[in-house]
Each structure stands twice: as structure tokens, then as C-alpha cells.
Amino acid sequence: MTEALILIVSTIVGFILVELVRRWGLRRQVLDIPNERSSHTSPVPRAGGIGIVATVMGGYLAGSLIAGYPISFGFLIGGVLIAAVSFIDDLRDLPFYVRLFAHSIAAALLIADSGAVTEISFSFSGSSVSLGLLAVPLTFGAILWMINAYNFMDGIDGIAGLQALVAAAGWVIFAAIFGDNEVKWLALSIGGSAIGFLVLNWSPARIFMGDVGSAFLGFAFAALPLLAFNTANVPRGLVPLFALLVVFPFVFDTVFTFARRLMNREKVWKAHRSHLYQRMVISGASNANVSLLYGALAAATTLTGVLIVRGSGTAVLFVLLSVLTVSTILLLKASKKR
């Protein structure tokens, strides 16, 4: 009952805040003007992610007061920093190195407060691989990648909000299995704010998330596995794999696109429209259908993650099958000509 209430309140608050931002954006002309890389054809208010950030942070702080878990100031301060710099970037384009510096500070604060991923396992009963001296740099790199990957994937109506909802649902189930109140409150707040946002962002979108929302969500999903380590009975080695699986379609798309552009000797830091989801839209698929496809595939890999953390004896097989299936579907859909 408590979980349902948290979700309902987060949804209502998220919707109201995003709607207020939408109206403010229309008044102040904070609009996303279409260009050659855009998937929309008319100006749309942006920075709706402010409503997501406020809802998630408010829910997280409220949860600490009600459920009694200690606040991660690394997540709190890092998240505010990410949101603030990204909001400024939404209003006036900031150089990449400025954003990267802010992302790095946030990642460092989170690791200093919550620690790093020290081991990785692929099954509940299997042995873990220790990361040793690579633990901190790999965790740092993963946080930076997730922040930017989520930002890169927020390019069509509904895709980032739906992925947030699916991943949040996965983390709610995770929290229920291991009795993790901190993860539960944060995930429910993300899920509720995502629903409230999707009401206004579903195709045709009346507002966009903007960097303030997408970068923050990337940071939040990078932080969740580290926050999960605070619960004693959590299988530490499986948490990184679970964190990957709940957002796997986004990770695969960004990794594949980056590798392909690198091999083609393209300037990987330049804006483009060659992500798999963008190629699907260019080939004729609707924003809604592509977003639903990514959401469904994320649900499939999230289910695999849940089976793993519940102790499935065939975890490795589930992971391989789901990852290969999702990757193949995305590649085939992106290469389809219409």
C-alpha cells in the first residue's frame, strides 16, 4: 500500500511540475527549435526534466525522513550539480568540456560517498570476479558513460521516459526482494515522475525532457547500484549486471553507435542522427512504435535481471539469450528499409 501511494504521489507531482515548466517554457520561449538533426517539425518547450529532478529528489529526501535510511550526499549533491549544469546547457549551449567536468565532479562525489563496484558475477551461485585496482576507474567511467548515454538516447518522443519507467520498475522489484528502502523510494520516485512526464511527452510531445532530465536520469541509474550496496544481503557481484540489464537497449545502442562511428573515423564528439533508434525513425517508423519497441526490449532484459537476482540456476543462459535477442532485434529494425 505504501509503494502504491509513493507512486501515485510521484506521478501527480511529476505531472504538475512538468506542466508548470511547459507553460513557463512557452511564456519565456525556452523552445527546442527543429534543425536538420531533429525528429520534430515545430518548436516544443524543453527542460521538462526539471519536474523529474524535483520529484525524484523530493521523493528521495521524503523517504529518508519516513523510512529512516541515511541520505547519500554524493548522490544528492552530484544529482543537483548534473541538473544545474544541464539546465544551463538547455538554455545556452555549454562547451563539452564544461559538461564533462561537472559530470566528473558528480561521479567522484558519488564514488567517495557510496563506494565503487568491486566485483562482478554472472550467476547467483557463481564466484565473483574481483576488479581490484580497476574498481574505481571502471566505476567512474561507467557513471560518465551512463550520464551521456541517456542524454544521447533522448531523441524522440517517449523513449527516455519509457525506459526510465521500465528500469525503475526493475529496481522496485529488486528493492522488494532485498528489503532495500533507499532503492525503493528512489526507484518509485523515478517511476512516478516518468509516468507524469510521459503524459506530456508521448507522441506528439508537448514538452521535451531536455538535458536537465536525461543527464540526471543517467546519473540516477548509475547511482542506484552503488546505493544498493548499503543493504547487507544484496549480492554485490550481481548488482552491476542487474544495473546493466534494466537499461540494456540504451547501452547497446550507444556502444554500438560509438564503435561504428569510431571505425568509420567519424568525429564521435559531434552531434549526429545515426543511433539505431534514429535510423528506425528515418526509415519510416513512428516515434511511438520505436519507443514502445525499446520499452518492450528493456522489459525483457529487466525480467532477465530479476531472474538472476532471485537465484535462477540458468542465469548465464538467460543473460546470453536476452542480450543476443535484444541486440539482434535492434540491428535488424535499424537496418530495415521502407
C-alpha positions in Angstrom: 0.0 0.0 0.0 2.8 2.4 0.8 4.5 1.7 -2.5 1.3 2.5 -4.4 0.9 5.7 -2.5 4.5 6.8 -3.3 4.0 6.0 -7.0 0.7 7.9 -7.1 2.0 11.0 -5.3 5.2 11.0 -7.5 3.1 10.7 -10.7 0.8 13.6 -9.7 3.6 15.8 -8.5 5.7 15.0 -11.6 2.9 15.8 -14.0 2.1 19.1 -12.2 5.7 20.2 -12.2 6.3 19.2 -15.8 3.2 21.1 -16.9 4.3 24.2 -15.0 7.7 24.0 -16.7 5.9 23.6 -20.1 3.8 26.7 -19.5 6.9 28.6 -18.3 8.8 27.5 -21.4 6.0 28.7 -23.7 6.0 32.1 -22.0 9.8 32.5 -21.9 10.3 31.0 -25.3 12.5 28.2 -23.9 11.9 26.1 -27.0 13.6 23.3 -29.0 13.7 24.7 -32.5 13.8 22.0 -35.2 17.0 21.6 -37.2 18.5 19.0 -39.6 19.0 16.5 -36.8 15.6 16.9 -35.1 12.8 14.4 -35.1 10.1 17.1 -34.6 8.9 19.7 -37.1 7.7 22.5 -34.9 9.1 24.3 -31.8 8.4 22.4 -28.5 9.2 23.6 -24.9 12.1 21.8 -23.4 13.7 21.4 -19.9 10.7 19.4 -18.7 13.2 17.3 -16.8 13.2 20.0 -14.1 9.9 18.4 -13.0 11.5 15.0 -12.9 14.6 16.1 -10.9 12.4 17.9 -8.3 10.1 15.0 -8.0 12.8 12.4 -7.6 14.9 14.5 -5.2 11.8 15.3 -3.2 10.8 11.7 -3.0 14.3 10.6 -2.1 14.5 13.1 0.8 11.0 12.3 2.0 11.9 8.6 2.0 14.9 9.3 4.3 12.6 11.0 6.8 9.9 8.4 6.7 11.9 5.1 6.2 14.9 6.3 8.1 17.7 5.4 5.6 20.8 7.7 5.6 20.9 10.2 2.7 23.7 9.8 0.2 25.0 13.3 -0.1 27.2 12.1 -3.0 24.0 11.3 -4.9 22.2 14.4 -3.7 24.9 16.9 -4.4 26.0 15.2 -7.6 22.5 15.0 -8.9 21.9 18.7 -8.3 25.2 19.6 -10.0 24.3 17.5 -13.0 20.8 19.0 -13.2 22.1 22.6 -12.8 24.8 22.4 -15.4 22.4 20.5 -17.8 19.7 23.1 -17.3 22.2 25.9 -18.2 23.1 23.8 -21.3 19.4 23.7 -22.2 19.2 27.5 -22.1 22.6 28.2 -23.8 24.9 25.5 -25.2 27.8 24.9 -23.0 31.2 23.5 -24.3 31.5 19.8 -24.0 34.5 20.1 -21.6 32.4 22.1 -19.1 29.7 19.5 -19.0 32.3 16.7 -18.8 34.0 18.5 -15.9 30.7 18.7 -14.0 29.9 15.1 -14.7 33.3 14.1 -13.4 32.8 16.0 -10.2 29.4 14.4 -9.7 30.8 10.9 -10.4 33.7 11.5 -8.0 31.3 12.7 -5.2 29.1 9.6 -5.7 32.0 7.2 -5.5 33.5 9.0 -2.5 30.2 8.7 -0.7 28.9 5.3 -1.8 32.0 3.4 -2.9 32.7 1.6 -6.2 31.8 -1.6 -7.9 34.4 -4.0 -6.6 33.3 -7.3 -8.1 31.2 -8.8 -10.9 29.3 -12.1 -11.0 27.1 -13.7 -13.7 25.0 -16.1 -11.5 23.7 -16.1 -8.0 25.7 -19.2 -7.0 28.8 -18.5 -9.1 32.0 -16.9 -8.0 32.7 -13.2 -8.5 35.5 -11.6 -10.4 37.3 -9.0 -8.3 38.1 -5.7 -10.1 40.9 -4.9 -7.8 42.6 -1.6 -8.6 40.3 -1.2 -11.6 37.3 -0.8 -9.4 37.3 3.0 -9.0 38.3 3.9 -12.6 35.8 1.5 -14.1 33.0 2.7 -11.9 33.9 6.3 -12.7 33.9 5.6 -16.4 30.6 3.7 -16.1 28.9 6.7 -14.4 30.2 9.1 -17.1 29.0 6.8 -19.8 25.5 6.3 -18.3 25.0 10.1 -17.9 25.9 10.7 -21.6 24.3 7.6 -23.0 21.0 8.5 -21.5 21.4 12.0 -22.9 22.2 10.7 -26.4 19.2 8.4 -26.4 16.7 11.1 -25.5 16.0 12.0 -29.2 12.4 11.0 -29.9 9.1 11.3 -28.1 8.6 8.9 -25.2 11.8 6.9 -25.4 13.7 8.2 -22.4 10.6 8.4 -20.2 9.5 4.9 -21.0 13.0 3.5 -20.4 13.0 5.3 -17.1 9.7 3.7 -16.1 10.8 0.2 -17.0 14.2 0.5 -15.3 12.6 2.0 -12.2 10.1 -0.9 -12.1 13.0 -3.3 -12.2 14.7 -1.5 -9.3 11.4 -1.5 -7.3 11.3 -5.3 -7.7 15.0 -5.5 -6.7 14.3 -3.5 -3.6 11.3 -5.7 -2.7 13.4 -8.8 -2.9 16.2 -7.5 -0.6 14.2 -5.1 1.6 16.1 -2.0 0.4 14.1 1.1 1.4 16.6 3.6 -0.1 16.5 2.0 -3.5 12.7 1.5 -3.2 11.9 5.2 -2.6 14.3 6.4 -5.2 13.1 4.0 -7.9 9.4 4.7 -7.1 10.0 8.4 -7.3 11.7 7.9 -10.7 8.9 5.7 -12.0 6.2 8.1 -10.9 7.9 11.1 -12.3 8.4 9.2 -15.6 4.7 8.5 -15.8 3.8 12.1 -15.1 6.3 13.2 -17.7 5.1 10.7 -20.4 1.6 12.1 -20.2 3.0 15.3 -21.8 5.9 13.7 -23.8 4.1 10.9 -25.6 4.0 11.4 -29.3 3.2 14.1 -30.4 5.2 15.6 -27.4 4.0 18.8 -25.8 7.3 19.1 -23.9 10.8 17.6 -24.1 12.9 16.3 -21.2 16.0 18.3 -22.1 19.5 17.6 -20.9 18.4 18.5 -17.4 16.2 15.4 -17.3 18.1 12.9 -19.4 21.6 13.6 -17.8 20.0 13.4 -14.4 18.3 10.1 -15.1 21.5 8.7 -16.4 23.2 9.7 -13.2 20.4 8.3 -11.1 20.5 4.9 -12.8 24.3 4.9 -12.4 23.9 5.7 -8.7 21.2 3.0 -7.9 23.6 0.0 -7.9 26.0 1.9 -5.6 23.2 2.8 -3.2 22.1 -0.8 -3.3 25.4 -1.9 -1.7 24.2 -0.3 1.5 21.9 -3.3 2.1 23.8 -6.2 3.7 22.1 -9.1 2.0 22.4 -7.8 -1.5 24.6 -10.0 -3.8 27.2 -7.3 -4.7 28.6 -9.2 -7.6 25.2 -9.4 -9.4 24.2 -5.8 -8.8 26.3 -4.3 -11.7 24.9 -6.9 -14.1 21.3 -6.1 -13.0 22.0 -2.4 -13.4 23.2 -3.0 -17.0 20.2 -5.2 -17.9 17.5 -2.8 -16.8 18.8 -0.2 -19.3 20.4 -2.6 -21.8 18.8 -1.3 -25.0 20.1 2.2 -24.3 23.6 0.8 -23.5 23.7 -1.4 -26.6 22.6 1.4 -28.9 25.2 3.9 -27.6 28.0 1.4 -27.5 27.3 0.0 -31.0 26.9 3.5 -32.5 30.0 4.8 -30.9 32.1 1.8 -32.1 30.7 2.1 -35.6 31.4 5.8 -35.9 34.9 5.3 -34.4 35.6 2.6 -37.0 34.3 4.9 -39.8 36.7 7.6 -38.5 33.9 10.0 -37.8 34.2 12.7 -35.2 32.5 10.9 -32.3 32.0 14.1 -30.3 30.0 15.7 -33.0 26.1 15.6 -32.9 24.6 13.2 -35.4 21.5 11.2 -36.3 22.9 7.7 -36.6 21.8 6.0 -33.4 19.8 2.8 -34.1 16.6 4.4 -32.8 17.1 7.4 -35.1 17.8 5.2 -38.1 14.5 3.4 -37.4 12.6 6.8 -37.4 14.4 7.9 -40.6 13.4 4.7 -42.3 9.7 5.4 -41.6 8.9 4.0 -38.1 6.8 6.3 -35.9 8.3 7.8 -32.7 5.7 5.9 -30.6 6.4 2.5 -32.2 10.2 2.9 -31.8 9.8 4.0 -28.1 7.5 1.1 -27.4 10.0 -1.3 -29.0 12.8 -0.1 -26.8 10.5 -0.2 -23.8 9.5 -3.8 -24.5 13.1 -4.9 -25.0 14.1 -3.2 -21.8 11.3 -5.0 -20.0 12.6 -8.3 -21.4 16.2 -7.7 -20.2 14.9 -6.4 -16.9 13.0 -9.6 -16.4 16.2 -11.5 -17.0 17.9 -9.3 -14.3 15.1 -10.1 -11.9 15.5 -13.9 -12.5 19.2 -13.6 -11.9 19.0 -11.8 -8.5 16.3 -14.2 -7.4 18.9 -17.0 -7.8 18.0 -18.6 -11.2 20.3 -21.6 -11.8 20.4 -20.8 -15.5 21.3 -17.2 -15.1 24.1 -17.1 -17.6 22.0 -18.7 -20.3 19.2 -16.2 -19.7 21.6 -13.3 -19.9 23.1 -14.5 -23.2 19.8 -15.3 -24.8 18.2 -12.0 -23.8 21.2 -9.9 -24.7 21.7 -11.5 -28.1 18.0 -11.4 -28.9 17.6 -7.7 -28.0 20.8 -6.8 -29.9 19.7 -8.7 -33.0 16.2 -7.1 -33.0 17.6 -3.6 -32.7 20.1 -4.2 -35.5 17.5 -5.7 -37.8 15.0 -3.0 -37.1 17.5 -0.2 -37.7 18.7 -1.7 -41.0 15.1 -2.2 -42.4 14.4 -0.1 -45.4 11.0 1.3 -46.2 
